[in-house]
Amino acid sequence: MNDLEHVKADILILGSGGAGLFAAHHAADKDPNLKIIVAAKGLIGKSGCTRMVQGGYNVVLHPDDSIEKHFKDTIKGGGGINNQELAWTMVNDAPKRIRELETKMGVFFDRNKDGTIHQKPFAGQSFDRTVHRGDLTGIEIISRMRDQLYAKPNVITWDEVRAIDLLLDNDRQCVAGCLMLNMRTGDFIVVHCKAVIVGTGGAATMYKIATPSLEKAGDGMAMCYRAGTEFLDMEMMQFHPTGLLAENSRLNGGVLEEGLRGAGGYLVNSLGERFMKNYDSERMERSTRDRVSRAAYMEIMAGRGTALGGVYIDVSHLGKENVLKMFPGMVERCRDVGKDLSIEPVEISPAAHFQMGGVRVSKDCESNIDGLFVAGEDAAGVHGANRLGGNGVCDSTVFGARAGDAVVSYVSNLNTAAKVSDSQVHAIIEEIVEPFRCEGGENPFYIRNELKNLMWEKVGLVRNAKDLESSLDQLAILEERIKRVSVKGSRRYNLTWQELLNVRNLVSVAKMVSTSALMRTESRGSHYREDYPESNDQDWLCNIFVTKKENGDDEYSVENVKQTHINVANIEGYKTLVASK
C-alpha cells in the first residue's frame, strides 16, 4: 500500500497515562541509547484517565502507618482474590515512586504546616494515607511527567496515533511490532520493535453512565485478547459511587472525588435519609466503592431516587469556606452544571469507572507473550474484586516504572528480534478498511449506544443469570452488526471509522465481562449477583481466567487464589465484610 509507513524502534509504549509515561522515563533513563516511541490516541499528557485523577495517591509515609496496613486494606477491599505478590509489590514500591515524583519529576503535593506531605482520608482505609495536590492531583502528576519527558532525546512522542493490532511472529509467541493508524491522515504505520508496553486503560465506557475520558475504549485489552494473552477477573468492573448527574451533558458521569466522602460528606436519598446506615452502619459514607455504589443503586431502584434517577451528595454542613478551600475543582465542576456544591446537595449516580480485570502479568509486567508488557488498568491482579480509591494512580506509576525497567533488560538480552509478517499486516488492514467498501450498512454510533444500554441494564451493578445470558446473546448480535458497518468519506479524521474501531474493541471486552460474570455464582466486591447474594469462600476464593485460542474460541478456567503473604480469613473485618454482601 502506498500509504503504509514503516518505522523501527527498540520499544513501543502504547498510552501516555501514569503507566505509559513512567515506563518511558524509566526505560529512557536505564538506557539512553534505545529508541523509544510513546503513542497516544489523544494528546500526550492531555488525554487519558490518570490526568483525570482528583483524589490522590495512597502511600505509606507517616510513621504510625505501615506497609502491612496498606497491604491488608488492599486485600480486604479486593474481597481476598487479589494477586498478593502484585499487591505487596505495589504497596512496597509506592513510597519510592512518590519520592521520584517530587524529586525528579517536580511534582509538588500539598503540605502540612511542618512541611511534611499532607495525607487525607479515603474510603476503605485504616489510615489517612492519600497524598494529593488539592483535588486535581492527576493534572499535577501528568503535566510534570510530560514536561520532563521532553528532556529525553531518545523518546519520540506521537499524538493522535492509535494502535490497531499487535504484530506477532509466525508462532504467535513473540511480539514483532504493532500496526498503528495516524488518525489525522488516515495512514497506517507499521512499527517494527523488540518490545511493546501496553498501558491504554480499560473499557468502562461500554456503560451508559461512565467516568473515563471519552477516547477510552479498551483498545489495549482488545488487542491483547486478539493476540492470545491470558486474562483474569474480567467480571470485576468498579462503579464509582459519585458520578455527577448532568442531564443532556457530556459532563454526565464525571467523578466527584472520594475525598468528599472522606471529609465527612453525606449521601442522602430523596427522602432526606442518610441511607448508608442501612448498608454499612460502621463506616457509613466511608465504606468501599463497591458497597456505596450498590447501596445508591438499591435506593434508586426502591423508588427513593432523585428526579434525574440518582441520590444526593451533601457537604454543605462542612461550611462554605471549608468546601471552597478543600475542593475548588469539585466546586467548579458542579458550577458547570448549575449547582453550588458548597451550599447545596448535588445529584449523583454510580458510574462505571475502573476495570479490576485485565491481562495476567508478573510483578515485572510480563505477559504470556514474549516482549509484551502490560501495566496500569490493562493489567489485572493487584486490586482483586474491588479497587480502593487512591490505589489506581499508585498502581499505574508503580507498575509503569517496573515495566520500563524490565523492558530494557528484555531488549538488552534479546539476541534476534522477531520479524513482522507482511501478510499479517495486509490482512489486518484489509479488514479495517472493508467498511469503506460497504454500502448502506450499519451505523457504529447506534451500535455503541445499544451496547452502553445493554451493559448498564444487564451487566451492571446488580446481575443475575437470566440477564447475563441475554447479554451474551445480544453481544453476539452486535458483533455481527459491527461486520456490516459502512463508512463514507476520507480516512482523515473520520469519526465514524474511529467509532467503529472503538465499538469493535468494546464488544470484545464486554463478552469477557459478561461470560466471567455468569460463571461466578456468588457475590464478591464489585460483582453482585442477586441470585447468589452471598460470598462463598469455600468455592469461589478463586480467579476466573480466559484466553482466546488460535481457532477463535475462548477458553475459560478457574484457579484458587494463592495466599502467599496472608490468609485472608485472618484479616480483621474480612469475614464480616464477605458475610454482609
URSULHU-V446841 format. One record per residue. RES is the residue in three letters. SS is DSSP state (a for helix, b for strand, c for the rest). PHI is phi in whole degrees, 0 to 359 (999 if undefined). D_FIRST is the distance of its C-alpha to the first C-alpha in Angstrom with 1 decimal. Layout:
res = <RES/RES>
ss = <SS/SS>
phi = <PHI/PHI>
d_first = <D_FIRST/D_FIRST>
This chain:
res = <MET/ASN/ASP/LEU/GLU/HIS/VAL/LYS/ALA/ASP/ILE/LEU/ILE/LEU/GLY/SER/GLY/GLY/ALA/GLY/LEU/PHE/ALA/ALA/HIS/HIS/ALA/ALA/ASP/LYS/ASP/PRO/ASN/LEU/LYS/ILE/ILE/VAL/ALA/ALA/LYS/GLY/LEU/ILE/GLY/LYS/SER/GLY/CYS/THR/ARG/MET/VAL/GLN/GLY/GLY/TYR/ASN/VAL/VAL/LEU/HIS/PRO/ASP/ASP/SER/ILE/GLU/LYS/HIS/PHE/LYS/ASP/THR/ILE/LYS/GLY/GLY/GLY/GLY/ILE/ASN/ASN/GLN/GLU/LEU/ALA/TRP/THR/MET/VAL/ASN/ASP/ALA/PRO/LYS/ARG/ILE/ARG/GLU/LEU/GLU/THR/LYS/MET/GLY/VAL/PHE/PHE/ASP/ARG/ASN/LYS/ASP/GLY/THR/ILE/HIS/GLN/LYS/PRO/PHE/ALA/GLY/GLN/SER/PHE/ASP/ARG/THR/VAL/HIS/ARG/GLY/ASP/LEU/THR/GLY/ILE/GLU/ILE/ILE/SER/ARG/MET/ARG/ASP/GLN/LEU/TYR/ALA/LYS/PRO/ASN/VAL/ILE/THR/TRP/ASP/GLU/VAL/ARG/ALA/ILE/ASP/LEU/LEU/LEU/ASP/ASN/ASP/ARG/GLN/CYS/VAL/ALA/GLY/CYS/LEU/MET/LEU/ASN/MET/ARG/THR/GLY/ASP/PHE/ILE/VAL/VAL/HIS/CYS/LYS/ALA/VAL/ILE/VAL/GLY/THR/GLY/GLY/ALA/ALA/THR/MET/TYR/LYS/ILE/ALA/THR/PRO/SER/LEU/GLU/LYS/ALA/GLY/ASP/GLY/MET/ALA/MET/CYS/TYR/ARG/ALA/GLY/THR/GLU/PHE/LEU/ASP/MET/GLU/MET/MET/GLN/PHE/HIS/PRO/THR/GLY/LEU/LEU/ALA/GLU/ASN/SER/ARG/LEU/ASN/GLY/GLY/VAL/LEU/GLU/GLU/GLY/LEU/ARG/GLY/ALA/GLY/GLY/TYR/LEU/VAL/ASN/SER/LEU/GLY/GLU/ARG/PHE/MET/LYS/ASN/TYR/ASP/SER/GLU/ARG/MET/GLU/ARG/SER/THR/ARG/ASP/ARG/VAL/SER/ARG/ALA/ALA/TYR/MET/GLU/ILE/MET/ALA/GLY/ARG/GLY/THR/ALA/LEU/GLY/GLY/VAL/TYR/ILE/ASP/VAL/SER/HIS/LEU/GLY/LYS/GLU/ASN/VAL/LEU/LYS/MET/PHE/PRO/GLY/MET/VAL/GLU/ARG/CYS/ARG/ASP/VAL/GLY/LYS/ASP/LEU/SER/ILE/GLU/PRO/VAL/GLU/ILE/SER/PRO/ALA/ALA/HIS/PHE/GLN/MET/GLY/GLY/VAL/ARG/VAL/SER/LYS/ASP/CYS/GLU/SER/ASN/ILE/ASP/GLY/LEU/PHE/VAL/ALA/GLY/GLU/ASP/ALA/ALA/GLY/VAL/HIS/GLY/ALA/ASN/ARG/LEU/GLY/GLY/ASN/GLY/VAL/CYS/ASP/SER/THR/VAL/PHE/GLY/ALA/ARG/ALA/GLY/ASP/ALA/VAL/VAL/SER/TYR/VAL/SER/ASN/LEU/ASN/THR/ALA/ALA/LYS/VAL/SER/ASP/SER/GLN/VAL/HIS/ALA/ILE/ILE/GLU/GLU/ILE/VAL/GLU/PRO/PHE/ARG/CYS/GLU/GLY/GLY/GLU/ASN/PRO/PHE/TYR/ILE/ARG/ASN/GLU/LEU/LYS/ASN/LEU/MET/TRP/GLU/LYS/VAL/GLY/LEU/VAL/ARG/ASN/ALA/LYS/ASP/LEU/GLU/SER/SER/LEU/ASP/GLN/LEU/ALA/ILE/LEU/GLU/GLU/ARG/ILE/LYS/ARG/VAL/SER/VAL/LYS/GLY/SER/ARG/ARG/TYR/ASN/LEU/THR/TRP/GLN/GLU/LEU/LEU/ASN/VAL/ARG/ASN/LEU/VAL/SER/VAL/ALA/LYS/MET/VAL/SER/THR/SER/ALA/LEU/MET/ARG/THR/GLU/SER/ARG/GLY/SER/HIS/TYR/ARG/GLU/ASP/TYR/PRO/GLU/SER/ASN/ASP/GLN/ASP/TRP/LEU/CYS/ASN/ILE/PHE/VAL/THR/LYS/LYS/GLU/ASN/GLY/ASP/ASP/GLU/TYR/SER/VAL/GLU/ASN/VAL/LYS/GLN/THR/HIS/ILE/ASN/VAL/ALA/ASN/ILE/GLU/GLY/TYR/LYS/THR/LEU/VAL/ALA/SER/LYS>
ss = <c/c/c/b/b/b/b/b/c/c/b/b/b/b/c/c/c/a/a/a/a/a/a/a/a/a/a/a/a/a/c/c/c/c/c/b/b/b/b/c/c/c/c/c/c/c/c/c/c/a/a/a/c/c/c/c/b/b/c/c/c/c/c/c/c/c/a/a/a/a/a/a/a/a/a/a/a/c/c/c/c/c/c/a/a/a/a/a/a/a/a/a/a/a/a/a/a/a/a/a/a/a/a/a/a/c/c/c/c/c/b/c/c/c/c/c/b/c/b/b/c/c/c/c/c/c/c/c/c/b/b/c/c/c/c/c/a/a/a/a/a/a/a/a/a/a/a/a/a/c/c/c/c/c/b/b/b/b/c/c/b/b/b/b/b/b/b/b/c/c/c/c/c/b/b/b/b/b/b/b/b/b/c/c/c/c/c/b/b/b/b/b/c/c/b/b/b/b/c/c/c/c/c/a/a/a/c/c/c/b/c/c/c/c/c/c/c/c/a/a/a/a/a/a/a/a/a/c/c/b/b/b/c/c/c/c/b/b/b/b/b/b/b/b/c/c/c/c/c/c/c/c/c/c/b/c/c/c/a/a/a/a/c/c/c/b/b/b/c/c/c/c/c/b/a/a/a/a/c/c/c/c/c/a/a/a/c/c/a/a/a/a/a/a/a/a/a/a/a/a/a/a/a/a/c/c/c/c/c/c/b/b/b/b/c/a/a/a/c/a/a/a/a/a/a/a/c/a/a/a/a/a/a/a/a/c/c/c/c/c/c/c/c/c/c/b/b/b/b/b/b/b/b/b/b/c/c/b/b/c/c/c/c/c/c/b/c/c/c/b/c/b/b/b/c/a/a/a/b/c/c/c/c/c/c/c/c/c/c/c/c/a/a/a/a/a/a/a/a/a/a/a/a/a/a/a/a/a/a/a/a/a/c/c/c/c/c/c/c/c/c/a/a/a/a/a/a/a/a/a/a/a/a/a/a/a/a/c/c/c/c/b/c/a/a/a/a/a/a/a/a/a/a/a/a/a/a/a/c/c/c/c/b/c/a/a/a/a/a/a/a/a/a/a/a/a/a/a/a/a/a/a/c/c/b/c/c/c/c/c/c/c/c/c/a/a/a/a/a/a/a/a/a/a/a/a/a/a/a/a/a/a/a/a/a/a/a/a/a/c/c/c/c/b/c/c/b/c/b/c/c/b/c/c/c/c/a/a/a/a/c/b/b/b/b/b/b/b/c/c/c/c/c/b/b/b/b/b/b/b/c/c/c/c/c/c/c/a/a/a/c/c/c/a/a/a/a/a/a/c/c>
phi = <999/292/262/260/259/247/229/254/207/277/226/246/247/259/111/232/273/300/292/296/289/295/298/297/299/292/294/293/289/288/213/293/270/280/270/239/248/248/244/230/292/256/256/304/80/240/233/84/261/299/299/275/299/254/296/152/224/282/200/273/233/284/298/274/267/205/301/297/295/297/296/296/299/293/290/297/297/274/67/82/257/298/284/293/295/292/297/296/298/299/291/285/279/304/300/295/290/296/297/294/300/281/272/253/268/88/289/235/277/300/244/279/297/274/93/286/291/283/232/250/283/227/295/79/242/271/210/283/232/266/284/205/238/57/241/224/296/297/299/298/295/291/299/292/294/296/300/292/293/293/275/253/294/272/252/255/248/242/270/52/236/262/277/259/202/288/252/246/289/297/271/57/247/214/287/245/163/205/272/243/230/284/293/288/257/81/270/270/231/261/264/267/213/272/203/232/250/260/211/265/95/269/230/297/288/286/257/300/248/215/264/293/299/294/279/287/212/65/301/296/300/296/295/296/299/295/281/99/285/268/248/212/58/290/287/268/245/275/252/288/288/237/271/296/266/220/297/55/220/287/282/300/95/302/287/259/295/299/299/298/287/297/279/116/295/259/253/227/273/291/270/84/267/282/286/295/296/271/238/203/294/281/266/50/293/267/291/288/301/299/285/291/299/294/298/298/298/298/297/296/294/276/88/254/270/275/298/270/83/224/229/248/248/228/241/298/290/284/99/303/296/296/296/298/284/278/227/298/293/289/298/295/298/292/299/297/247/83/240/248/301/286/229/212/293/236/285/223/210/303/219/302/228/207/262/284/283/165/285/287/225/276/289/254/71/281/263/277/249/301/84/252/248/226/218/78/293/292/261/239/114/296/260/64/269/193/264/287/303/94/271/289/290/299/301/294/285/298/278/298/298/294/297/299/292/292/292/293/299/297/296/294/264/277/282/226/282/293/263/283/271/299/295/296/299/291/296/294/298/301/293/288/267/305/302/290/265/271/256/63/269/286/255/294/292/294/297/299/296/295/298/298/292/300/292/294/278/244/227/263/288/236/238/206/300/300/293/294/297/297/298/294/297/287/295/297/293/299/299/291/294/301/292/253/291/246/233/247/88/285/281/289/44/275/292/294/296/297/294/300/297/296/290/302/289/298/294/301/287/300/299/293/298/295/295/295/295/291/292/279/270/196/245/201/57/283/264/239/253/292/272/220/286/260/281/228/295/297/254/232/280/217/244/261/247/215/221/277/277/298/279/96/280/265/247/253/210/231/229/294/294/270/268/282/244/205/281/301/296/269/281/302/88/296/298/296/297/285/275/244/292>
d_first = <0.0/3.8/5.5/5.5/9.0/11.3/15.0/18.0/21.2/24.4/24.8/22.8/25.1/24.1/26.7/29.1/32.3/35.3/33.6/30.5/32.3/35.2/32.8/31.2/34.6/36.0/33.1/33.0/36.8/37.0/34.7/33.8/31.7/29.0/25.8/25.6/23.2/24.7/22.3/23.9/22.9/25.6/27.2/28.4/32.1/32.2/30.7/31.4/34.8/36.6/37.0/38.7/41.3/44.7/47.4/46.8/46.5/48.9/50.4/53.7/55.4/58.9/61.6/62.8/59.4/57.9/54.7/56.4/57.0/53.4/52.3/54.8/53.8/50.2/51.1/53.6/51.2/48.5/51.0/51.3/48.0/46.3/45.0/48.0/46.5/43.7/46.2/48.6/45.9/45.0/48.6/49.3/46.4/46.7/49.5/47.5/44.5/46.9/48.4/45.0/43.9/47.1/47.6/44.0/42.0/44.8/45.2/48.7/50.0/53.1/56.4/59.9/62.9/63.4/59.8/58.4/55.2/56.1/55.2/55.5/56.1/53.3/53.8/54.2/55.3/58.6/58.4/57.2/54.2/51.5/50.6/49.3/48.7/50.5/48.7/45.2/44.6/40.9/40.3/42.4/40.7/37.1/37.8/39.6/37.0/34.2/36.4/37.2/33.6/32.9/35.5/33.3/31.1/29.2/27.9/24.8/24.6/21.7/22.9/21.2/18.4/18.8/18.1/16.5/17.4/18.9/17.4/20.2/21.2/21.7/25.2/24.2/27.0/25.3/22.7/19.8/18.0/16.6/13.5/14.2/13.6/14.8/17.0/17.9/14.5/12.7/9.8/9.2/10.9/11.6/15.2/16.8/20.5/23.8/25.0/24.3/27.1/26.7/29.1/27.7/30.8/32.0/31.7/35.1/33.4/33.5/37.1/38.7/40.4/38.5/38.8/35.4/33.2/31.2/27.7/28.9/27.5/27.9/24.3/25.3/27.7/25.3/22.7/25.6/26.9/23.7/23.7/27.3/29.4/33.0/34.3/37.9/40.1/37.6/40.5/41.6/40.4/42.6/43.9/45.2/48.6/48.5/45.6/46.6/47.1/46.0/46.0/43.0/41.6/38.5/41.1/42.2/42.0/42.0/44.0/47.5/48.0/50.1/52.5/54.1/55.4/56.1/58.3/60.3/58.5/59.7/57.8/59.7/59.5/60.5/64.1/64.2/64.3/62.7/61.3/60.1/63.8/63.2/60.2/60.8/64.2/64.1/60.9/60.7/57.8/56.9/55.9/52.4/49.4/49.2/52.9/53.0/50.0/51.5/54.9/53.5/51.7/55.0/56.9/54.5/54.6/58.4/58.7/59.4/56.2/55.8/55.0/51.3/51.4/51.8/54.6/55.8/55.5/58.5/59.1/61.6/64.5/63.1/64.1/62.1/62.2/61.1/58.1/57.0/57.4/55.7/52.9/51.9/48.3/49.3/51.9/49.3/46.9/49.7/50.7/47.2/48.3/51.8/53.6/55.7/55.4/58.3/60.9/59.7/57.9/54.2/52.5/50.1/48.4/46.8/43.0/40.3/39.7/38.6/37.4/39.6/37.5/34.2/33.0/35.7/35.9/38.4/40.3/37.7/34.9/33.6/32.0/32.2/28.7/28.9/27.4/27.1/29.8/30.7/33.1/34.7/34.6/31.8/34.4/37.5/41.1/42.6/44.0/44.8/45.7/46.0/45.1/47.8/47.1/46.5/45.0/41.4/40.8/43.0/40.7/37.4/38.8/40.7/37.8/35.2/37.4/37.8/34.1/33.5/36.3/35.3/31.6/32.8/35.1/32.5/30.0/32.9/34.0/30.7/30.8/27.2/24.2/22.2/18.8/15.6/14.5/10.9/12.1/13.5/10.6/8.5/12.0/12.6/9.6/10.6/14.1/13.6/12.1/14.5/17.3/15.8/16.5/19.9/22.8/26.1/25.4/26.8/27.1/26.1/28.8/31.4/30.3/30.5/34.0/35.1/33.9/35.8/39.0/38.7/38.5/41.2/43.6/43.1/41.7/43.4/46.5/48.6/47.3/48.7/47.7/47.7/45.3/43.0/42.8/42.1/39.4/37.6/37.9/36.5/33.6/32.6/32.7/30.6/28.0/27.8/27.7/24.7/22.8/23.9/22.9/21.4/19.7/19.9/18.7/16.1/14.3/16.2/19.3/19.3/22.4/22.3/19.0/20.3/23.5/21.9/20.3/23.8/25.9/23.8/24.7/28.2/29.0/28.0/30.4/33.1/33.4/34.4/36.8/38.5/38.8/40.3/42.6/43.9/44.5/46.6/49.9/51.6/51.3/50.3/49.1/46.5/46.5/49.4/50.3/53.1/53.8/54.0/55.3/56.6/55.0/55.5/55.5/56.9/53.9/51.1/51.3/47.9/44.2/41.8/38.6/35.5/32.5/29.7/29.9/27.1/28.4/27.7/31.4/33.0/35.8/38.6/41.5/44.3/45.8/48.9/48.7/49.6/52.3/52.1/53.9/56.1/57.3/56.2/59.5/61.3/59.5/62.0/61.3/58.5/60.7/61.8/58.2/56.9/60.1/59.9/56.6>
